[in-house]
């Protein structure tokens, strides 16, 4: 059984948010400018999977709207 964690480690997705490295993403988190909420799981900084999916889902929806003209 392949159980998926409910969170995604920031070190695996920082580039999806436009950061060149984990250090710059962590600096943005500290400064409060990272685009989504994060939390700690032990020593790991993470984004909840539903938050991650919703954040990128909004871009998908905007792109589809532009293509189809639907509102």
C-alpha positions as CSV (number, residue, x, y, z in Angstrom):
1,X,0.0,0.0,0.0
2,X,1.5,3.3,-1.1
3,X,0.4,5.9,1.6
4,X,1.0,9.5,0.5
5,X,1.9,12.0,3.2
6,X,-0.5,14.9,3.7
7,X,2.4,17.3,3.4
8,X,5.2,18.1,0.9
9,X,8.7,19.0,2.1
10,X,9.7,22.5,1.0
11,X,13.1,21.1,-0.1
12,X,11.3,19.1,-2.8
13,X,9.2,21.9,-4.1
14,X,11.0,25.3,-3.6
15,X,11.7,25.6,-7.3
16,X,8.0,25.2,-8.1
17,X,7.5,28.5,-6.3
18,X,10.3,30.2,-8.2
19,X,13.1,29.9,-5.8
20,X,16.6,28.9,-7.0
21,X,17.5,27.0,-3.8
22,X,16.1,25.9,-0.5
23,X,18.0,28.6,1.4
24,X,16.3,31.4,-0.4
25,X,12.9,29.7,0.1
26,X,13.6,29.4,3.8
27,X,14.6,33.0,4.0
28,X,11.3,33.9,2.3
29,X,9.4,31.8,4.8
30,X,11.2,33.6,7.7
31,X,10.4,37.0,6.1
32,X,6.8,36.0,5.7
33,X,6.9,36.4,1.9
34,X,6.6,32.7,0.9
35,X,3.4,32.4,-1.2
36,X,1.8,29.7,1.0
37,X,1.7,28.8,4.7
38,X,4.3,26.3,5.9
39,X,4.8,24.3,9.1
40,X,7.3,22.1,10.7
41,X,7.2,18.3,10.8
42,X,10.1,17.6,13.1
43,X,13.1,19.2,11.5
44,X,11.4,19.5,8.1
45,X,9.6,22.6,6.8
46,X,6.6,21.5,4.8
47,X,3.5,22.7,2.9
48,X,0.2,20.9,3.3
49,X,-0.5,18.9,0.2
50,X,-4.0,20.4,-0.2
51,X,-2.6,23.9,0.1
52,X,0.0,23.1,-2.5
53,X,-2.6,21.6,-4.9
54,X,-5.0,24.6,-4.4
55,X,-2.2,27.1,-5.0
56,X,-1.3,25.6,-8.3
57,X,-4.9,24.7,-9.1
58,X,-5.7,28.4,-9.3
59,X,-3.2,28.9,-12.1
60,X,-4.6,25.9,-13.9
61,X,-8.1,27.3,-13.6
62,X,-6.9,30.7,-14.9
63,X,-5.1,29.2,-17.8
64,X,-8.0,27.0,-18.8
65,X,-10.3,30.0,-18.5
66,X,-8.1,31.9,-21.0
67,X,-8.1,29.0,-23.4
68,X,-11.8,28.2,-23.3
69,X,-13.1,31.7,-22.5
70,X,-15.2,30.2,-19.8
71,X,-15.9,32.0,-16.6
